[in-house]
Amino acid sequence: MEALSLIALFSPLLGSLFTGLFFGAKEKRLIAGLIPTALLIVSLCASLILLYFIYVNETKVGAELFEWIASGRLNLKFGFVVDQISVVMMCVVTIVSTAVHIYSIGYMANDKSFNRFFSYLSAFVFSMMTLVMSDNFLGLFIGWEGVGLCSYLLIGFWYQKPFASWAANEAFIMNRIADLGMLLGIFLIYWQVGSLKYDEVFAAFRFVERGVLVWIAALLFIGAMGKSAQFPLHTWLANAMEGPTPVSALIHAATMVTAGVYLLVRANPLYSMAGEAGAFIASLGAFVAFFAASMALVATDLKRIIAYSTLSQLGYMFVAAGLGYYWVALFHLTTHAFFKALLFLGAGNVMHAMRDELNIRKMGKLWSAMKPTAIMMTIASIALAGIYPFAGFFSKDKILEAAFGSSHFFIWAILLITAAMTAFYGFRVVMTVFFGKEANYKALHIHPHEAPKLMLLAMSPLALLAIIAGFFEHGFTELASKMLNVNVPHLAPATEYALIGGALALVLASVSFAVWKYAKGGFSPDWLNNPIHEFLSREWYIPALYKKTIIAPYIAVSDFLWRKIDLKIIDFVVDLIAKLTLASSSQLRKTQTGNLSHMLRWMTAGLAVLLAIAFLATTALAKGA
């Protein structure tokens, strides 16, 4: 089983290296796509076998490759662990990544940098697998930074587009700011415990002062906030849509943005002891869920709507983790990965049909040309809305029950309202794009058509899992109970059914209203011209606030330093040294005449100077003695 864990880990790396180094020729593009995809399927199979083995035998698999760091009292080996938490993440990552790889063979077929894309994509998967499989915080951080690097390369993949490069820089810089907090948390762990290995650290936490534990929890959560785009470090996530659509599916469904949730689940002993941190995380998660959903209500960019939805669902996951229901957070992470990846890939099909157009107001009546895509995006929207029996119902309902059962009624109310908003904007997209008023495609020189069969084939398993994944709740609970406290809210049966029924009724009413309203053409432009719509469409004016309070002052200070310090002081000093060197060398060059008598005179003068110095030094030493 150790061999299988290494196969699962290193197969994506092998695919990345093989594609990047050997298959750059245009005529070998099919091979460049098939090789990393085949190796990722190998990783998927190994992960599924490990899942079955761990579930049946109620054990974990460890692997230590070599001694990594031996300095002072820190003795850290390059090790990995496959347990009940990491194996779930491994399966989620490899399932979604395999679908994205297969889809990308069709989606990126005509891109001139086809092999570079697949090399980056597989490297991204390897970094995520390193993150989730590491048995220590430092290994997790290495994978964490690898994911950040690969996301920078993929978001800015089309670097010739200025905004793509800008979005990549924003994502990279904002995550580096957050990662500083995480790194400080890791340093504090080592300072208090003397180790970074999970088992040793969590066992030693009971001897650490509670105040220090709160600081460690807060610093680690800062890193999670950046990676999972929680407020106020959230703005990069929607702008990351500038990357190719398969990248959006991978980053926003099962990999980068869920890493923060995984960190909280992995470090659950810490957050269980630091109660204040948990309360803050749950409150922030509830705000982010509502905040992101409100922006999705008015957005017109198809991919940004789905990105806001991801941000909102991450808020749900953080609520569950903050309230101590770590298994529910992991369960929602799992179900969300399938229907969110399906939504993004469906959006890619729509872009493919609309010549990269993303404004949903310029779409409509695509059902006749794109029936399979319409069906799968509808399935994903139903799962996102949390309608029985689709996957989202089971996990989202558990989070609502957790909030209500733990007497956090305000958080429960916020999440319930957000659920209704989610259902509305999800079907706003479906109705506008596929069933709304037909756009003037001839004037736009667009001929809508369905995506290639390979791309639809890649989406099919995700559509199936978006329907049935929720029914694995019992098995998931059994698996998670071996490492996580599977706490269930103590609710009377009547209360529980009332909560489920009330939430479902509200969601269905929201869906019905969206279908009815957008079947009639949606809201009129006059109705949309109001301060609330303007407030939401401008993202609560937060980007403008950042620009005014952070970006503009930073640019002003940078301009001042450039003009006054760099040009007038640093450049002046450097230029002065160069000018003095040039002037002195010009004068000294006159001594190099090549005349023997001149050279002998200079040698005599130099010897006299050396003798004088020697005499003075000897005299000084004699007096000192």
MODANOR-V500826 format. One record per residue. N is the residue number from 0. RES is the residue in one small letter. OMEGA is omega in whole degrees, -180 to 180 (NA if undefined). D_CENTER is the distance of its C-alpha to the mean C-alpha in whole Angstrom. Layout:
# MODANOR-V500826
n: {N/N}
res: {RES/RES}
omega: {OMEGA/OMEGA}
d_center: {D_CENTER/D_CENTER}
This chain:
# MODANOR-V500826
n: {0/1/2/3/4/5/6/7/8/9/10/11/12/13/14/15/16/17/18/19/20/21/22/23/24/25/26/27/28/29/30/31/32/33/34/35/36/37/38/39/40/41/42/43/44/45/46/47/48/49/50/51/52/53/54/55/56/57/58/59/60/61/62/63/64/65/66/67/68/69/70/71/72/73/74/75/76/77/78/79/80/81/82/83/84/85/86/87/88/89/90/91/92/93/94/95/96/97/98/99/100/101/102/103/104/105/106/107/108/109/110/111/112/113/114/115/116/117/118/119/120/121/122/123/124/125/126/127/128/129/130/131/132/133/134/135/136/137/138/139/140/141/142/143/144/145/146/147/148/149/150/151/152/153/154/155/156/157/158/159/160/161/162/163/164/165/166/167/168/169/170/171/172/173/174/175/176/177/178/179/180/181/182/183/184/185/186/187/188/189/190/191/192/193/194/195/196/197/198/199/200/201/202/203/204/205/206/207/208/209/210/211/212/213/214/215/216/217/218/219/220/221/222/223/224/225/226/227/228/229/230/231/232/233/234/235/236/237/238/239/240/241/242/243/244/245/246/247/248/249/250/251/252/253/254/255/256/257/258/259/260/261/262/263/264/265/266/267/268/269/270/271/272/273/274/275/276/277/278/279/280/281/282/283/284/285/286/287/288/289/290/291/292/293/294/295/296/297/298/299/300/301/302/303/304/305/306/307/308/309/310/311/312/313/314/315/316/317/318/319/320/321/322/323/324/325/326/327/328/329/330/331/332/333/334/335/336/337/338/339/340/341/342/343/344/345/346/347/348/349/350/351/352/353/354/355/356/357/358/359/360/361/362/363/364/365/366/367/368/369/370/371/372/373/374/375/376/377/378/379/380/381/382/383/384/385/386/387/388/389/390/391/392/393/394/395/396/397/398/399/400/401/402/403/404/405/406/407/408/409/410/411/412/413/414/415/416/417/418/419/420/421/422/423/424/425/426/427/428/429/430/431/432/433/434/435/436/437/438/439/440/441/442/443/444/445/446/447/448/449/450/451/452/453/454/455/456/457/458/459/460/461/462/463/464/465/466/467/468/469/470/471/472/473/474/475/476/477/478/479/480/481/482/483/484/485/486/487/488/489/490/491/492/493/494/495/496/497/498/499/500/501/502/503/504/505/506/507/508/509/510/511/512/513/514/515/516/517/518/519/520/521/522/523/524/525/526/527/528/529/530/531/532/533/534/535/536/537/538/539/540/541/542/543/544/545/546/547/548/549/550/551/552/553/554/555/556/557/558/559/560/561/562/563/564/565/566/567/568/569/570/571/572/573/574/575/576/577/578/579/580/581/582/583/584/585/586/587/588/589/590/591/592/593/594/595/596/597/598/599/600/601/602/603/604/605/606/607/608/609/610/611/612/613/614/615/616/617/618/619/620/621/622/623/624}
res: {m/e/a/l/s/l/i/a/l/f/s/p/l/l/g/s/l/f/t/g/l/f/f/g/a/k/e/k/r/l/i/a/g/l/i/p/t/a/l/l/i/v/s/l/c/a/s/l/i/l/l/y/f/i/y/v/n/e/t/k/v/g/a/e/l/f/e/w/i/a/s/g/r/l/n/l/k/f/g/f/v/v/d/q/i/s/v/v/m/m/c/v/v/t/i/v/s/t/a/v/h/i/y/s/i/g/y/m/a/n/d/k/s/f/n/r/f/f/s/y/l/s/a/f/v/f/s/m/m/t/l/v/m/s/d/n/f/l/g/l/f/i/g/w/e/g/v/g/l/c/s/y/l/l/i/g/f/w/y/q/k/p/f/a/s/w/a/a/n/e/a/f/i/m/n/r/i/a/d/l/g/m/l/l/g/i/f/l/i/y/w/q/v/g/s/l/k/y/d/e/v/f/a/a/f/r/f/v/e/r/g/v/l/v/w/i/a/a/l/l/f/i/g/a/m/g/k/s/a/q/f/p/l/h/t/w/l/a/n/a/m/e/g/p/t/p/v/s/a/l/i/h/a/a/t/m/v/t/a/g/v/y/l/l/v/r/a/n/p/l/y/s/m/a/g/e/a/g/a/f/i/a/s/l/g/a/f/v/a/f/f/a/a/s/m/a/l/v/a/t/d/l/k/r/i/i/a/y/s/t/l/s/q/l/g/y/m/f/v/a/a/g/l/g/y/y/w/v/a/l/f/h/l/t/t/h/a/f/f/k/a/l/l/f/l/g/a/g/n/v/m/h/a/m/r/d/e/l/n/i/r/k/m/g/k/l/w/s/a/m/k/p/t/a/i/m/m/t/i/a/s/i/a/l/a/g/i/y/p/f/a/g/f/f/s/k/d/k/i/l/e/a/a/f/g/s/s/h/f/f/i/w/a/i/l/l/i/t/a/a/m/t/a/f/y/g/f/r/v/v/m/t/v/f/f/g/k/e/a/n/y/k/a/l/h/i/h/p/h/e/a/p/k/l/m/l/l/a/m/s/p/l/a/l/l/a/i/i/a/g/f/f/e/h/g/f/t/e/l/a/s/k/m/l/n/v/n/v/p/h/l/a/p/a/t/e/y/a/l/i/g/g/a/l/a/l/v/l/a/s/v/s/f/a/v/w/k/y/a/k/g/g/f/s/p/d/w/l/n/n/p/i/h/e/f/l/s/r/e/w/y/i/p/a/l/y/k/k/t/i/i/a/p/y/i/a/v/s/d/f/l/w/r/k/i/d/l/k/i/i/d/f/v/v/d/l/i/a/k/l/t/l/a/s/s/s/q/l/r/k/t/q/t/g/n/l/s/h/m/l/r/w/m/t/a/g/l/a/v/l/l/a/i/a/f/l/a/t/t/a/l/a/k/g/a}
omega: {175/179/179/179/178/176/179/-177/-168/178/177/178/178/178/180/-179/-177/-179/-177/-174/-168/-173/178/-178/-176/-176/-179/-177/-179/178/-180/176/-175/-176/179/178/179/179/177/175/175/178/178/-180/178/180/180/177/177/177/179/-178/-178/179/-176/-173/178/-177/175/-177/179/178/177/-174/-178/176/-172/-178/175/-177/-179/180/178/177/-172/178/178/-172/-180/178/175/179/-174/179/-175/-177/176/179/178/-179/179/-178/-176/178/-179/-179/178/178/-180/179/179/179/-176/178/177/-174/-176/-172/-175/-180/-176/-180/-175/-176/177/179/-178/176/177/-176/180/176/176/-180/178/179/179/178/176/-180/-173/-176/-178/179/180/-175/-178/176/176/-179/177/176/178/180/176/176/179/179/-178/177/176/-179/-176/178/178/-176/175/-173/178/175/-175/-176/177/178/178/-180/178/178/180/180/-177/-176/-179/177/177/177/180/-177/174/177/179/-180/176/176/179/176/-180/176/-179/-180/-177/-170/-177/179/176/179/-172/-174/-179/-178/-176/178/-177/-177/-178/178/-178/180/-176/-180/178/178/179/178/179/-180/-179/-179/177/-179/175/175/178/179/179/-176/-180/172/176/179/7/-179/-170/-166/-177/-170/180/180/179/178/178/177/176/-175/176/176/178/179/-177/-177/-171/-177/-168/-173/-165/-172/178/-179/178/177/178/180/179/179/-180/-179/-176/176/178/-175/175/179/-178/-173/-179/179/180/180/179/-179/-180/-180/179/179/179/178/-178/179/179/-178/-178/180/-180/179/178/-180/-172/-178/179/178/-173/-177/179/176/-180/177/176/178/177/179/179/-179/174/176/176/-178/180/174/180/-180/-180/179/178/179/-174/-180/177/177/180/179/179/174/-177/-178/-179/-178/-174/-176/178/175/179/178/-179/180/174/176/176/177/179/177/179/-179/-174/179/176/175/-178/-179/-176/177/178/-180/178/177/178/180/-176/-178/-172/-176/180/179/179/180/-177/177/175/176/180/180/176/178/178/-180/179/-179/179/5/-177/-167/-176/-179/-173/-176/-179/179/179/179/177/178/180/180/-179/-177/178/175/173/-170/179/177/178/-179/178/-180/179/176/179/179/178/178/179/179/-178/-176/176/-180/168/178/-177/-177/-178/-173/-170/-173/-178/180/-176/179/179/-174/180/179/179/-178/-180/177/-176/-179/-179/179/177/-176/180/180/177/178/179/-179/-172/178/178/178/179/-180/176/179/-167/-173/-179/-179/175/-176/-177/179/178/-180/178/-180/-176/-176/-180/-180/-177/176/-178/179/-178/179/179/-180/174/-179/-179/178/-179/180/178/178/-180/-179/180/179/-179/179/179/180/180/177/179/177/-179/179/179/-180/-179/-175/-175/169/178/177/177/-178/-179/178/180/-179/-178/-179/-180/-175/-178/178/179/-180/-178/-178/177/174/179/-179/-180/176/178/178/178/-179/-176/-173/-176/-173/-178/176/179/178/-180/179/179/179/178/-179/180/-175/-172/-176/-175/-176/-171/-179/-175/179/180/-180/180/179/-180/178/180/-179/178/178/-180/-179/-180/180/177/179/-179/-179/-180/179/-179/-178/-176/180/-175/-179/176/-179/179/177/179/178/179/180/179/179/178/179/-180/178/178/179/-180/179/180/180/-180/179/-180/179/180/178/179/179/NA}
d_center: {29/28/29/26/24/24/24/21/19/21/21/18/19/22/21/19/22/25/23/23/26/29/28/28/31/31/33/31/28/28/28/25/23/25/25/21/21/24/23/20/22/24/21/21/24/24/22/24/27/25/24/28/29/27/28/32/33/31/30/27/27/26/26/27/28/29/30/27/28/31/32/34/33/30/30/27/27/24/24/22/22/22/23/22/19/17/19/18/14/16/17/15/12/16/17/14/14/18/18/16/18/21/20/19/23/24/22/22/25/27/24/26/23/22/22/20/17/18/18/15/13/15/14/10/12/14/12/10/13/15/12/13/17/18/21/20/18/18/17/14/14/15/12/9/11/11/7/7/11/10/7/10/13/11/11/14/16/19/19/23/21/21/19/16/17/17/13/12/14/13/9/10/13/11/9/12/14/12/12/16/17/15/17/20/20/20/23/24/24/26/28/29/29/30/27/24/24/23/26/28/26/26/30/30/28/32/34/31/32/30/30/28/26/25/24/22/20/19/18/16/14/14/11/10/10/8/5/6/8/11/14/15/12/11/12/10/8/11/12/10/12/14/13/15/14/14/11/10/11/9/5/6/9/9/6/3/3/7/7/8/11/12/13/15/16/17/19/20/24/23/22/25/27/25/26/26/22/22/24/21/18/20/21/18/16/20/20/16/17/20/19/16/19/21/20/19/23/24/21/23/20/19/16/15/17/15/11/13/14/11/11/14/14/11/14/16/15/15/18/19/18/20/23/23/22/20/21/20/17/16/18/17/13/15/17/14/13/16/17/14/14/17/17/15/17/20/19/19/23/24/23/24/27/27/27/23/25/22/24/25/29/30/29/31/33/31/32/35/33/30/31/29/26/27/28/24/23/25/24/21/22/24/22/20/23/24/27/29/29/25/22/21/24/24/21/21/25/24/22/25/28/26/26/29/31/30/32/29/30/29/25/26/28/25/23/26/26/22/23/26/24/21/24/26/23/22/26/26/24/26/29/29/27/29/32/33/36/36/35/37/35/38/38/35/36/33/34/32/31/30/27/28/29/26/24/25/26/22/21/24/23/20/23/25/22/21/25/26/23/24/27/26/26/29/28/24/26/28/26/24/27/28/25/24/27/27/28/30/31/34/35/39/39/40/37/34/36/36/33/31/34/33/30/30/33/31/28/31/33/30/29/33/33/30/32/36/34/33/35/38/36/33/34/36/35/38/36/33/34/34/32/30/28/28/27/24/23/23/20/23/23/21/20/23/24/21/23/26/26/23/23/27/28/26/27/31/30/29/32/35/34/34/37/39/38/36/39/42/42/39/40/44/44/43/45/48/48/48/51/53/52/53/56/57/57/59/62/62/62/65/66/66/69/70/73/74/76/74/71/74/74/71/71/74/72/69/71/73/70/69/72/72/69/70/73/72/69/72/74/71/71/74/75/72/73}
